[in-house]
Amino acid sequence: MASPRAGGRNLRNLHARIVDELGRLIVEGVYGAEQPIVPEDVGRRFQASRTVVREALRVLESKGMVTARPRVGTWTLPPEKWDAIDPDVIAWRVQGPDGAHHLRELLELRLTIEPQAARMAAQHRRPDELATLAAAYELMADAVERQDRIAFESADCVFHAALVRASGNALIAQLEGPVVAALRARADLPEVSDHVSEHALVLHSRLLTMVLAKNADGAESACHRLLETVSPYHSPAS
C-alpha cells in the first residue's frame, strides 16, 4: 500500500505534468487564442481528478495564459496577455514554433539588464554576491576542465543570478528569474553542443576581474562582450 507521502508526491507530479503539457499546447497553438479548455476533457486526458485539473488551470491563469469566469468557463488568452518573464512561459516559448524569435528577445533583455548590473556591481561591491560570483566562476572553471556541460550550465546560472543581485538595485534584482530562465531555456535546446568552451570561461573571468577591480566601465564592457557571444545563431558561451 502506497504511503500518504508517496500519494502526495504523485499528485504533485501529475499537477506539474498537466501544467507543463497544457502550457506547451497553448504556446504551440494546439489550444489557440480565445479557445475553450474543458476541464472534464483535461481530466480524462490525464486521468486526473477535477481538483487537480482546477489547480493546474489556476497556475496557468496566474501566468496569464488562460482566464476562468463563472458561467463562461476557462478560455485561452492571446500571447500578449502572457507573463512574458515567467520562467515556465520562457521555456515553453523557446521550445515552441517561434523559438528563435524568443531567443533573440531574451538576448535583447539580457543586453539591456546585465551590462548595467555589472557596472553597478563594480560600484557597490556587495561582499556576499561577490563571493558567490567568485565561487560560481571556480565551479565553471572546474566544469570546463572536466568538460561537464551540465555542471557548467548550473554554475553559469548561479554566476549571472549573483551578478544581477550584485547591482544593489531591488528592481533589477527582480529580473534574476528571467535571466536564469533564459540561460536554462537555451541550454535545453537540442542543437547545443556538449562541448564546454574555454573561451566562455575567459569571458567570464574578464567580467569577474573587472567587477572585483571596481572598474565599472570595464565590467559593463566585459559583460556586453560576453553576451554578444550568446547569439541564437552562434555556439553558446554563456
BELURKA-V997746 format. One record per run of one state. SS is the DSSP state (a for helix, b for strand, c for the rest). FROM is the first residue (numbers start at 1). TO is the last residue. Records with the same first field share a line. If there is no record, write none. Layout:
# BELURKA-V997746
SS=FROM-TO ; FROM-TO
This chain:
# BELURKA-V997746
c=1-3 ; 29-35 ; 38-38 ; 47-49 ; 63-65 ; 70-72 ; 77-78 ; 82-86 ; 96-98 ; 125-126 ; 147-148 ; 166-169 ; 174-175 ; 188-197 ; 213-215 ; 229-238
a=4-28 ; 39-46 ; 50-62 ; 79-81 ; 87-95 ; 99-124 ; 127-146 ; 149-165 ; 170-173 ; 176-187 ; 198-212 ; 216-228
b=36-37 ; 66-69 ; 73-76
